[in-house]
């Protein structure tokens, strides 16, 4: 246990220092969820409310800063690692528990969720706790444990909608391996706390024409085609990268082998169906690499059990550590002469570069109480966080997909600061009395321009006719 504590205390300290000193601003999604926390609600356009509630809590404690936003995933990751050790130790052995609680922390997928405050951070935490509780509930069939499962599953649903996979995976495992448990009324009691916690989200969606569920269904069907080999290969490559390759290559064998043993089959049931679902989906449309990430909690327990008795243990740790370092410090590639492997324009960390600089420039241009506006919710959210005074910001929809800002009041008339990735839209310009000031701001990362902002101070901006595309 001491090694697990020391390892995780080191990672916790590293992540805090990384947030404080590395030039990685909040990503647009993080900024958006932070802005949600200033307008608490029962739910939000694209996600349930947990991420906003947690941001509200840490903002009250620590104020407005990157650390105040990211302290939640840092602490949840630390706590989950400790709980994973205790869980795996109880059902397997100390060596497997040590691997299961440390190796995932060095993979790219878990590393991102341990640093960035997106919906995945609380979702992976509550999903993993739900899986642990489900294991003991199936073993002991205790009413208390099933109620605990329902509570944790409800919290997972408040974090992200794919929590419904908990029910599907539990039913699959129960029907194949634990039919006697499913004949008892106790498992179904778990639905009570889960449904009660879900009701506010369902009610909010009822009041808003079920916009969240339309959004999720659109994500699953948008740009779908009969056969998309490129998307399929991109999905597999993304999973291999997120799992640091060796665990990914081991999983097909471990899933197949695990079906023969009811204990291991439990973890197969809470990982393989999720992987297969998104893999099949990727044949028809683009699937984001992080979508099946929550299913790898159970998968890594199988991997850890195998590696605890394998010569691949050290190579897996070393390769994962290598990728972990490159993930956090991508400029090292340039110093190693490997910059072409991941050029700045494809560097995923570029998404968090330049926002604080943009906020400073807008703060300087903003002479008084001009409204701050953009046609992109990502820019609007970042400006809300980084402009001096954290003003209320607005997003004018000019034909892009619907977002949370479209559900909020848009009273932006008057002098305004308008920010876009391209020169001002004629429709916006014609709705004003002209440009009072214009600034172009290029953003550089690893020696190359990766983004450019066009900033305008407009005189007397009137209501702009928007192009609402619906809930896509």
N, C-alpha and C positions, 0 to 999 in steps of 0.2 A: 504493500500500500504506500510506503514511503516514496518509492520510485515514481509511482503514479502522481502523487502530490507534487513532488519536485518537478517532474516533467511538465505538469499542467500549470504550476506556478511560474515556471520559466516562460511558457507560451503566453500566459496571461500578461506577464510583465512585458514581453516582447510586443504583443499586440497593442498594449496601451502606449508604449513608446513609439510604435509605428504610426499610430493615429496622431500622436502629438507632433511628430517631427518629419514624417515622410510627406512629400508634396502631393498627396492624394486627397482631393476634396470629396465632399459627398457626391455620390453618383446621382443622376437624375431621379431614379426610383427612390433612393433614400431621402432625397430632398422632398419629393412628393409626399411620401408617408409622413415626414416631419410636418409638412404643411397641413396634412390632415389632422394632426394632433392639436392644431390651433382651432379646429372646428369639430369638436367631438360629436359623433353621431352613432346610431345603432349599427350602421354599416356604411360602405362606400361603393363607388361605381364598380371597380374591378376586383376588390378584395374585401374580406370581412374586416372587422375593426381592431383586432388584437394589436397589430403593428402601430396603429395610431394611439391606442391606450398606453402601450409601453413607452412610446415616445413622449407622451404627455407626462407620464410619471417621472422619467429621467430628466425632462426639461424642468419640471418643478424642483427637482433636487439639485441639478447641476447647471441649469441655465441653458443658454444657446451656444453650443460648440459641437465640433465633430465628435469629440469624446463623449459628450452627453448623449449623442445619437447612437454611437457604436459601442458604448459600454454594455448594452443589453446583449448583443450576440457574443461579446467576449465573455461575459459572465455565464450566459446559458451554455456556451461551449465547455467552459471549465466545469460547471456543475454536471452536465451530461456525461462528461468523461469519467468523473468520479462514480456516478451512479452506474454507468456501464461496467466499470470494473467490479463493483459489488455484485451486480446482477450476474455477470458471466462467471465470476468466481463461484457463486452459489450453485450454478447449474452445470459448470464444467470444471475448471481448475484455475489456479493462480496464473500459470503461464499464459493460457489462452486469454484470461481476463486482462493481463498486462498488455498484450498485443491489441486486443479489441478496444482498449481505452486510450491507446497512444497512436497506433498506426493510422487510423482514420484522420487524426488531427494533422497529419503530414500530407494528406492528399489534397489535391486542388479543390475538389468539390466541397469537402468539409471545411477546408481552410477559408474559402470565400464566405461560407455561411457563418463562420466564427468571427468574421471581421465586418462584413457589410450588414447594415440593418435593413434587410428586405423582409418580405413576408416569410421567406424560407427559414430565417433564423428561429423565430418562435415555433413555426410549424414543425421543423425537424425535431426540435426539443420535445414538444408535446406528442408528436407521432411516436418518437422513440420511447417515451414514458408509457404511452398507451400500449405499445407492443410488449414492453416488460410486464405491465399489469395483466395483459391478456394471457401471457404465458402461464403465470401463476393462477389466474382465474380458471383456465382450462384444466390445470393440474389439480386444483383443490376444490373447484366449483363452489367457492364461498360467496355468499351474498354481498359481503363487504367488498370483496375484490371486484365483483361485477359492477357494483356501484362506482368503485374507483375507476374502472375502465370507462364507464359512461361519462364520468366527470372529465377525465383526461381527453377522451375522444371529442367531447364538446369543446374543450379548450383548443384542441387541434383544428376543429372546424371553424372556430372563431379566428384562427390564424390563416387558414387557406382551405379552399373548397375541396381539393383532392383528399381531404380527410375521410371522404366517403369510402375510399378504398379500404379503410379499417374494417368496415362492416362486410364488404365483399370478401376480403381476404380471410376474415374470421369465419365467415360462413363456409368458405371453401375448405379451410383446414378442419373445421368441425364436422362437416359432412363426410370427409374422407377418413379422419383419424379419431374424432371424438364425438361420435354420434350419440353415445350415452349422455354426454354433457348437454347436447342440444335438446334432448328429450326432457331435460329439467327446465322448470320455469325461470330459474335464476339468471341465465344469460340474458334473457329478454328484459329483465329489470334494468339492465345497463342502458337501455334505450331511453329510459325516463330522464336522467340527468342530461344525456346527450341532446335529446329533443328540446328540453327546457332551455339549455344554453343556446340552441340554434334558433329558437323562436324570434328573438329580436332581429336577427339577420333576415329571416323569412318575412317578418312583418315589414321591415324597411324595404325589401324588394317588392312586396305587395304594393306598398305606397308609391314605389317608383317604377311600376310597370315591369317588374322583374328584370331590370336592366342588367344586373350582375350575371344572371344566368344566361341572358342573351349574349352577353360579352364572352362568357366562357364557351358557349356553344359555337360562337363565331370563330374563336381561336382554334377550335378543334376542326372546323370545316373550311376556314378561309384559305384560299389558294390551293385547295385540294385538287389532285389529279389522279388519274387511274393508276399510274405507276411512276414513281419519282425516285430513281436510283440514286441521284445525287443527294437528295435529302436523307435517304436511308444510310448511305455511306457516311454522310456528315454526322448523323446521329451516332453511329457506332464509333466513329473517331472521337466524338465529343465525350462519350461515356468512357472510352479508354483513357482519355486525358484526365477526366475528372477523378477517375479511380487510380490514376498513376500506373496504368498499363498492366503490371503483373497481376494485381487482384482481378482486373477485368478479364484477363486471359484464363484465370483459374476458375471463374464463376460457373461457366457452363458445366464443367466436370463436377463441381461441388454441388450445384443445384440437382444434377442427375443423381449423384450419389446420396444426397441428403433425403431423397424421396423414400429411401428404404428404412429410415429410422424416424420414428414419430417426433423425437425431440428436435432433430435437425430439420425435419420436414416443416416444423413450425416456422422456422426462419426462412425456409424456401417459400412457404406460403405467403410471407409478408415481404417478399422481394421479387421472386421470379414473375408472378402475374403482372406486377407493375412494370417491370422491364419489358415484358412481352407486349403489353398494351401500347406503350409508347413506341416500341420498335415497329409494331404493325402500323401504328399511326404515321410513323415517319416514311412509310412506303408511299403514302398518299399526299403528305404535306410536310412542310418544315416543322420540326419539333425542336424547341429550345433545349439545350443540353442539360439545364438544371431541372427540367420538369420531372424526370423520374428519380431525382436525387434522394428523396425521402425514403425510397425503398432500399437504399443501400445500408441502412442501419442493420437490418437483419442479415443482409448479404455479408457484411464485414465480420459478423460473428462467425459465419461459416468459414470465411477466409482465415480468420485468426485461429480457429480450431485446426485448420490444415497447416498453417505456417508454424504453429507451435511445435510441429514434429517434422519440419521440412528444412532442407538446406537452402531453400529460397528465402528464408526469413531475413537474413542480413542483406542480400541484394535488394529485396523489396523495400526495406527501410532506407537504404542508401539512395536508391533511385527516387523514392518518394521525397526524401529530404532534398535531393537535387532539384526536383521540380518545384518543391515548396519554396526554395530560395529564389528560383527564377521567377516564380509567380509574383513574389513580393518585390523583387528588384529587377525588373525586366531590362533596365539599362545595362546590366551586367552582360547581356548578350552582345552589345556593341563592343564592350571592352574585351570580350572573348573572341571577337571577330566572327560572331554568329548572328549578327543583326539581320541578315537576309532570311533567317529561319522565321523570324517574327518581326517584320518591318513595323515602324511606328504606326502606320495607318491600320494595321491589323492587331496591334497590341491592345488587348482588352482593358488594360489599366488606363488607356487614354480617355476612357469615358469619365474618369474622375479628375481630369486635368483642366485647369483654366477657369473654373467656375468662380473661385474666390477673386481671381484677377478681374473677371467680368463684373463681379459685384462691386469692386473698388472703383472701376471706371464709371459704372452707372451711378454710384454714390456721388462721384465728383461732378457728373453732368447734371444730376438732379438738383435743381436750385432751391426748390421748396417742397410742395406737396404734390408734384406731378404723379399721376397714376403710372404704375409700372405694368407693361403689357407685352405679350408675345403671342404669336400664333402656334407656339409649341408648348405643351404643358411642361415639358422637361425644363425649358428655359424659365418659364414662369415660376416653377418650384424652386429652382436654383436661386433665382433673384430674390424670392421671398426669404431665403436663408441668408444670402450673402450681401444683399444691399443693406447699407447702414440703417438701423432702426427696424429691420425686418418688416417692411411694409406689406400690406395686403396686395397681392398681385393678381393679374387677370390673364386669361387665355382666350383669344378670339379664334373661333374655329373657322378656318378657311378651307374646309373640305377634308381635313384629316380625321382620324377615328375619334369617336367620342371619348371624353375623359371626365374626371371628377369636377374640373373647373366649369364644365358645361352645366352641372347641376347646381352651381352656386350663383348667387346674384352677380350681375355684371354691370355695376354702376361706375364705369370708368370715364365718363365724359369729362372733358376739360383738357388742360395741358397734360401731356403724357410723355413717358419714355417708352419707345417701342423698340424691341430687340428681336432680331431674326438671324437665321443662318445665311440669308441672302438679301439683296437689296429690297427695300420696302415694297410691299404689294400695292399696286396702283389703287386698289379698292380702299386700302387703309389711308393712303396719302390723300385721295380725293375726299375722304371724310373729315379731313383736318383743314386748318387754314394755312398749312405749310410747314416746312422744316425750319426750325430755329437753330439746330445744331446737329452735326452728323459726325460719327466716329466709326472707323473700322478697326476691329481688334483681332489680329491673328494670334492664335494659340499654338505654341510650339511644344513638342515633346520628343525627346531624344534627337534633337537637332532638326526636326522636320515640322512643318506646319500641319497640324492634324485637324484644325477647326478654325473658322473665321466668323466673327460676329459683326453684324451691322446694327449700329445703335443710333437711334434718332430721337431728338427732342422735338415733339410736335406741338403746334399751337392749336388749342381748342379742338381736340379730337371729338367728333360726334359719334353716335352709335353706328357701328359698322355692320352692314348686312352680312350675316354669317351663312356658311354653307354646311349645315349639319348633316353628316353622313349617316346618322343613326347610331346604333350601339356596337358597331364593328370595331 
